Amino acid sequence: MPVFLISGTNENGKRETRRVEADNSQNAVRECEEQGLTDIVLHSDDAYAVTTDLFGPQPQVDENLTAADMVKLQYLTNFQLFLFYLRKSYWQLRWVIPVLLGIAVYRWDQVSGPDESDYIMLGFFLLPIPICFWNAYYSLGRKYDRLMHAFSWGNWEEVLDQVHRLRGKIPDFELAARAAVALAALDRFDEALDLMEPYEESEDVPHWMYLGRLSELYEVTGDYDNVIECMRLAYEEAPDNPTVIIDYAYALTKTNRDSPLAAELIAEAEEMHLNDLVALLLKYFKGVLELNFRNYRAAEALFRQCETELVPLAPSQALLQQIVDLNRAYLAVTLAELEEKEEAEQLYQLSLPRLQALDCDLIMDRYVDAMRK
């Protein structure tokens, strides 16, 4: 069953973070509320929790990392991750180190200088450093980050290469979904569909998630009718899932279709318990919606607020860096509509490499039209 990371204030007035098993995020939050937690913050959305569940049981992670640790790890850079692991390693050795230091001091007092055993103890003290460095820069998680970096820049051949390297280490569905998008972008759509086909009726992969990933194949080929159809079907499949609701709304807003329905979906999602990151991204989605409604000042405020809050989280997250660029591009369109064309052009040029890499014609065409007015 998926595990959600949730923080809240307990009956003693202290903040705590828990792992909560539940079939969806809303039930996970309700369970915490029934146990007396207040001021609840949800750290995992349904898609993240289900994807993590595909990895299967990870007792070593559960034993060595607390729920609070897992939350901290989400947005750390490689160097910050190295420092985190190093602190944790030495904290676990906090009872051993004083004993060994005491032995070393006693020995040095008895002999004229250090000998071989002292160097062995020194090596023991230093051993966590290379281990933590490897975990921070060369572990499976970092290899997966390389896949996602290539994916977020549309480097499709690199995506396929990284998928090949990660087979057997990352859940098959996750790799198949990423590879299928790459194949579709490389005009190998039939192969992409073949990769996705085994998961259409999978017991392990929720159908709403399958449909969401399938929509990405259509998006990279510019088939927006099928993008929206996939998300509509996903919404029918899981109408109480905030991730699905918001993704459906975003599919409508970025194609500038049925804005009233998109507004209803966003309002529906706002009444639910949202993961803290999704709540932040919702400002970006609402900004696009306000742009579609031609409420330009409201859109500008939302885009600027999203950038302010998102940029500090993005350095270690390839997909968040992509959202930062898309948010800036939509802000550029908004400013162009407001006749603030100098700043619009500056922002557009910042986001243009990403837009071109991902063939974001809808945004690029919209910006050109706004600048011509």
C-alpha positions as CSV (number, residue, x, y, z in Angstrom):
1,M,0.0,0.0,0.0
2,P,1.3,3.5,-0.8
3,V,3.0,5.4,2.1
4,F,2.5,9.1,2.6
5,L,4.7,11.5,4.5
6,I,2.7,13.8,6.7
7,S,3.6,16.4,9.3
8,G,1.3,17.7,12.0
9,T,1.1,18.9,15.6
10,N,0.4,16.2,18.1
11,E,-1.7,16.3,21.3
12,N,1.4,17.5,23.2
13,G,1.8,20.5,20.9
14,K,4.9,19.1,19.2
15,R,5.4,18.9,15.5
16,E,6.1,15.4,14.1
17,T,6.4,13.7,10.7
18,R,5.0,10.3,10.1
19,R,4.8,7.6,7.4
20,V,1.2,6.8,6.9
21,E,-0.1,3.8,4.8
22,A,-3.3,4.5,3.0
23,D,-4.9,3.9,-0.4
24,N,-4.9,7.6,-1.2
25,S,-3.7,10.9,0.2
26,Q,-7.1,12.1,1.4
27,N,-7.6,8.9,3.6
28,A,-4.0,9.3,4.9
29,V,-4.8,12.8,6.1
30,R,-8.1,11.7,7.6
31,E,-6.4,8.9,9.5
32,C,-4.0,11.5,11.0
33,E,-6.8,13.8,11.9
34,E,-8.6,10.9,13.7
35,Q,-5.4,10.3,15.7
36,G,-5.4,13.9,16.9
37,L,-2.9,15.6,14.6
38,T,-3.7,19.2,13.7
39,D,-2.1,21.8,11.3
40,I,-1.4,18.9,9.0
41,V,1.0,19.2,6.0
42,L,0.9,16.6,3.3
43,H,4.4,16.0,1.8
44,S,3.5,13.3,-0.7
45,D,0.9,13.4,-3.5
46,D,-0.7,10.3,-4.8
47,A,1.5,9.9,-7.8
48,Y,4.7,10.2,-5.7
49,A,3.4,7.7,-3.2
50,V,2.3,5.1,-5.8
51,T,5.6,5.4,-7.7
52,T,7.5,4.9,-4.5
53,D,5.4,1.9,-3.7
54,L,6.4,0.3,-7.0
55,F,9.9,0.0,-5.6
56,G,8.6,-2.5,-3.1
57,P,9.5,-2.8,0.6
58,Q,12.7,-0.9,1.6
59,P,13.4,-1.9,5.2
60,Q,16.9,-0.4,5.1
61,V,15.5,3.0,4.2
62,D,12.9,2.7,6.9
63,E,15.4,1.7,9.5
64,N,18.0,4.4,8.7
65,L,15.9,7.4,7.6
66,T,13.0,8.8,9.6
67,A,10.0,10.3,7.9
68,A,11.3,13.8,8.7
69,D,14.6,12.8,7.0
70,M,12.7,11.7,3.9
71,V,11.0,15.1,3.6
72,K,14.3,16.9,3.9
73,L,15.9,14.7,1.2
74,Q,13.4,15.8,-1.4
75,Y,15.0,19.1,-2.3
76,L,18.7,18.8,-1.4
77,T,21.5,19.4,-3.9
78,N,24.2,16.8,-4.2
79,F,26.5,18.7,-1.8
80,Q,23.7,19.2,0.7
81,L,22.9,15.6,0.5
82,F,26.6,14.7,1.1
83,L,26.6,16.9,4.3
84,F,23.3,15.4,5.4
85,Y,24.6,11.8,5.1
86,L,27.9,12.8,6.8
87,R,26.1,14.4,9.8
88,K,23.9,11.3,10.1
89,S,26.8,8.9,9.9
90,Y,28.8,10.7,12.6
91,W,25.7,11.0,14.7
92,Q,25.2,7.2,14.6
93,L,28.9,6.9,15.6
94,R,28.6,9.4,18.5
95,W,29.0,6.7,21.2
96,V,31.9,5.0,19.4
97,I,34.0,8.0,18.6
98,P,34.6,9.2,22.3
99,V,35.7,5.6,23.3
100,L,38.2,5.4,20.4
101,L,39.5,8.9,21.1
102,G,40.0,7.9,24.7
103,I,41.9,4.8,23.7
104,A,44.0,6.9,21.3
105,V,44.8,9.5,23.9
106,Y,45.8,6.8,26.4
107,R,48.0,5.1,23.9
108,W,49.8,8.3,22.9
109,D,50.4,9.0,26.5
110,Q,52.1,5.6,26.9
111,V,54.2,5.5,23.7
112,S,56.3,8.1,21.9
113,G,54.0,8.4,18.9
114,P,51.2,6.9,16.8
115,D,51.7,3.4,15.4
116,E,49.8,1.2,12.9
117,S,46.7,0.7,15.1
118,D,46.4,4.5,15.4
119,Y,46.3,4.9,11.7
120,I,43.6,2.2,11.5
121,M,41.5,4.2,14.0
122,L,42.0,7.3,12.0
123,G,40.9,5.5,8.9
124,F,37.7,4.4,10.8
125,F,37.0,8.1,11.6
126,L,37.4,9.1,8.0
127,L,35.6,6.1,6.4
128,P,32.2,7.8,6.4
129,I,33.4,10.6,4.2
130,P,34.0,8.6,0.9
131,I,30.9,6.5,1.6
132,C,28.7,9.5,2.0
133,F,30.3,11.2,-1.0
134,W,29.5,8.1,-3.2
135,N,25.9,8.0,-1.9
136,A,25.5,11.7,-2.7
137,Y,27.0,11.8,-6.2
138,Y,27.0,8.3,-7.6
139,S,24.1,6.3,-6.0
140,L,21.1,5.0,-7.8
141,G,19.2,8.2,-6.9
142,R,21.8,10.3,-8.7
143,K,21.6,8.1,-11.8
144,Y,17.9,8.5,-11.8
145,D,18.4,12.3,-11.6
146,R,20.4,12.1,-14.8
147,L,17.6,10.4,-16.5
148,M,15.1,13.1,-15.3
149,H,17.5,15.9,-16.4
150,A,17.7,14.4,-19.9
151,F,13.9,14.0,-19.9
152,S,13.2,17.6,-18.8
153,W,15.4,18.9,-21.6
154,G,14.0,16.7,-24.3
155,N,17.3,14.8,-24.9
156,W,15.4,11.8,-26.0
157,E,18.3,9.6,-27.1
158,E,20.0,10.2,-23.7
159,V,16.7,9.3,-22.0
160,L,16.7,5.9,-23.8
161,D,20.4,5.3,-22.9
162,Q,19.7,6.1,-19.2
163,V,16.6,3.9,-19.2
164,H,18.8,1.0,-20.5
165,R,21.3,1.6,-17.7
166,L,18.7,1.6,-15.0
167,R,16.8,-1.5,-16.0
168,G,16.3,-3.8,-13.0
169,K,17.1,-1.0,-10.6
170,I,14.1,1.3,-11.1
171,P,10.5,0.0,-11.4
172,D,9.7,-1.2,-14.9
173,F,6.6,1.0,-15.3
174,E,8.6,4.2,-14.5
175,L,11.3,3.3,-17.0
176,A,8.7,2.2,-19.6
177,A,6.8,5.5,-19.3
178,R,9.9,7.6,-19.7
179,A,11.2,5.6,-22.6
180,A,7.7,5.6,-24.3
181,V,7.7,9.5,-24.3
182,A,11.2,9.5,-25.8
183,L,10.2,7.1,-28.5
184,A,7.0,9.1,-29.3
185,A,9.1,12.3,-29.6
186,L,11.4,10.4,-32.0
187,D,8.5,9.5,-34.3
188,R,8.4,5.9,-33.1
189,F,4.9,6.1,-31.7
190,D,3.9,2.5,-32.3
191,E,6.9,1.4,-30.3
192,A,5.9,3.8,-27.6
193,L,2.4,2.3,-27.4
194,D,3.8,-1.2,-27.3
195,L,5.9,-0.2,-24.3
196,M,2.9,1.1,-22.4
197,E,0.4,-1.7,-23.4
198,P,1.4,-4.2,-20.6
199,Y,0.4,-1.6,-18.0
200,E,-3.0,-0.8,-19.2
201,E,-4.6,-3.5,-17.1
202,S,-1.8,-3.9,-14.5
203,E,-2.8,-4.7,-10.9
204,D,0.3,-2.8,-9.7
205,V,-0.2,0.5,-11.6
206,P,-3.5,2.4,-11.0
207,H,-5.3,3.0,-14.2
208,W,-5.4,6.8,-13.6
209,M,-1.7,6.8,-13.4
210,Y,-1.4,4.8,-16.7
211,L,-3.7,7.3,-18.4
212,G,-1.7,10.2,-17.1
213,R,1.6,8.8,-18.4
214,L,-0.1,7.9,-21.7
215,S,-1.2,11.5,-22.1
216,E,2.5,12.5,-22.2
217,L,3.0,10.4,-25.4
218,Y,0.3,12.4,-27.1
219,E,1.6,15.7,-25.8
220,V,5.1,15.3,-27.3
221,T,3.5,14.6,-30.6
222,G,1.1,17.6,-30.4
223,D,-2.0,15.6,-30.2
224,Y,-3.8,17.7,-27.6
225,D,-7.2,16.2,-28.2
226,N,-6.0,12.9,-26.9
227,V,-4.1,14.5,-24.1
228,I,-7.3,15.9,-22.8
229,E,-9.2,12.7,-23.4
230,C,-6.7,10.7,-21.4
231,M,-7.0,13.2,-18.5
232,R,-10.8,13.1,-18.7
233,L,-10.8,9.4,-18.5
234,A,-8.3,9.5,-15.6
235,Y,-10.7,11.9,-13.8
236,E,-13.6,9.6,-14.3
237,E,-11.4,6.8,-12.9
238,A,-10.3,8.7,-9.8
239,P,-12.6,11.7,-9.2
240,D,-11.4,12.1,-5.6
241,N,-7.7,12.2,-6.5
242,P,-6.4,15.8,-6.3
243,T,-3.4,14.9,-8.5
244,V,-5.7,13.7,-11.3
245,I,-8.0,16.7,-10.9
246,I,-5.2,19.2,-11.1
247,D,-3.5,17.4,-14.1
248,Y,-6.9,17.4,-15.9
249,A,-7.3,21.2,-15.2
250,Y,-3.7,21.8,-16.4
251,A,-4.3,19.9,-19.6
252,L,-7.3,22.2,-20.3
253,T,-5.5,25.4,-19.3
254,K,-2.3,25.0,-21.3
255,T,-4.3,24.2,-24.4
256,N,-6.6,27.2,-23.6
257,R,-9.7,25.0,-23.8
258,D,-12.9,25.0,-21.6
259,S,-11.6,27.5,-19.1
260,P,-14.9,27.3,-17.0
261,L,-14.4,23.6,-16.5
262,A,-10.7,24.1,-15.6
263,A,-11.8,26.7,-13.1
264,E,-14.3,24.3,-11.5
265,L,-11.6,21.6,-11.3
266,I,-9.1,23.9,-9.6
267,A,-11.7,25.0,-7.2
268,E,-12.6,21.4,-6.4
269,A,-8.9,20.6,-5.8
270,E,-8.5,23.6,-3.5
271,E,-11.1,22.1,-1.2
272,M,-9.0,19.0,-0.7
273,H,-5.8,18.2,1.2
274,L,-3.0,19.0,-1.1
275,N,0.7,18.0,-1.0
276,D,2.8,21.1,-0.2
277,L,4.5,21.1,-3.6
278,V,1.3,20.6,-5.5
279,A,-0.2,23.5,-3.6
280,L,2.7,25.6,-4.8
281,L,2.4,24.4,-8.4
282,L,-1.3,25.2,-8.2
283,K,-0.4,28.9,-8.3
284,Y,1.3,28.3,-11.6
285,F,-1.8,26.5,-13.0
286,K,-4.1,29.2,-11.7
287,G,-1.8,31.8,-13.3
288,V,-2.3,30.1,-16.7
289,L,-6.0,30.0,-16.1
290,E,-6.2,33.7,-15.2
291,L,-4.1,34.4,-18.4
292,N,-6.7,32.5,-20.4
293,F,-9.5,34.6,-18.8
294,R,-7.4,37.7,-19.7
295,N,-7.1,38.7,-16.0
296,Y,-3.5,39.7,-16.6
297,R,-2.7,41.4,-13.3
298,A,-4.0,38.4,-11.4
299,A,-2.0,36.1,-13.6
300,E,1.2,38.2,-13.1
301,A,0.8,38.0,-9.4
302,L,0.4,34.3,-9.4
303,F,3.4,33.7,-11.7
304,R,5.6,35.9,-9.6
305,Q,4.6,34.3,-6.4
306,C,5.2,30.8,-7.8
307,E,8.7,31.7,-9.0
308,T,9.6,33.2,-5.7
309,E,8.6,30.1,-3.8
310,L,9.7,27.5,-6.4
311,V,13.2,28.7,-7.4
312,P,14.7,27.8,-4.0
313,L,13.4,24.2,-4.3
314,A,14.4,23.7,-8.0
315,P,18.2,23.3,-8.0
316,S,18.1,19.6,-7.3
317,Q,14.9,18.8,-9.1
318,A,15.0,18.6,-12.9
319,L,11.2,18.7,-13.4
320,L,10.9,21.7,-11.0
321,Q,13.5,23.5,-13.1
322,Q,11.4,22.8,-16.1
323,I,8.3,24.3,-14.3
324,V,10.4,27.4,-13.4
325,D,11.1,28.0,-17.1
326,L,7.5,27.4,-18.2
327,N,6.3,29.7,-15.4
328,R,8.6,32.4,-16.7
329,A,7.5,31.9,-20.2
330,Y,3.8,32.4,-19.3
331,L,4.8,35.4,-17.2
332,A,6.5,36.8,-20.3
333,V,3.3,36.3,-22.3
334,T,1.3,38.0,-19.5
335,L,3.7,41.0,-19.5
336,A,3.6,41.3,-23.2
337,E,-0.2,41.5,-23.0
338,L,0.3,44.3,-20.4
339,E,2.6,46.1,-22.9
340,E,5.6,45.6,-20.5
341,K,7.5,44.2,-23.4
342,E,11.1,44.9,-22.2
343,E,10.8,42.7,-19.1
344,A,8.7,40.2,-21.1
345,E,11.5,39.8,-23.6
346,Q,14.1,39.3,-20.8
347,L,12.0,36.6,-19.2
348,Y,11.2,34.9,-22.5
349,Q,14.9,34.7,-23.5
350,L,15.6,33.0,-20.2
351,S,13.0,30.4,-20.8
352,L,13.5,30.0,-24.6
353,P,16.1,27.2,-24.5
354,R,13.7,25.0,-22.6
355,L,10.8,25.9,-24.9
356,Q,12.8,25.1,-28.0
357,A,14.2,21.9,-26.5
358,L,10.6,20.7,-25.6
359,D,9.0,22.1,-28.8
360,C,6.5,24.2,-26.7
361,D,4.9,25.7,-29.7
362,L,1.7,26.6,-27.9
363,I,3.6,29.0,-25.6
364,M,6.0,30.3,-28.2
365,D,3.2,31.1,-30.6
366,R,1.3,32.7,-27.9
367,Y,4.2,34.9,-26.9
368,V,4.8,36.0,-30.5
369,D,1.1,36.9,-30.9
370,A,1.1,38.9,-27.7
371,M,4.3,40.9,-28.7
372,R,2.7,41.8,-32.1
373,K,-0.2,43.5,-30.5
